[in-house]
């Protein structure tokens, strides 16, 4: 049950989808969205920030 709460919170936080819509997804599809959000976040973190090197 904890994993379900974590997945719903993660998708809701990032995509702003309503609770009922996220719960309506089958677990494999919800998990795929969680994985995709994580991949997006990794890519954003790896991208150098333009203002990080400015003085």
Residue pairs with C-beta under 8 A, 6 or more apart in sequence:
7 22
7 30
7 31
7 34
8 19
8 22
8 23
8 30
10 34
10 37
11 17
11 22
11 30
11 33
11 34
11 37
12 18
12 19
12 22
14 37
14 41
15 33
15 37
22 30
25 33
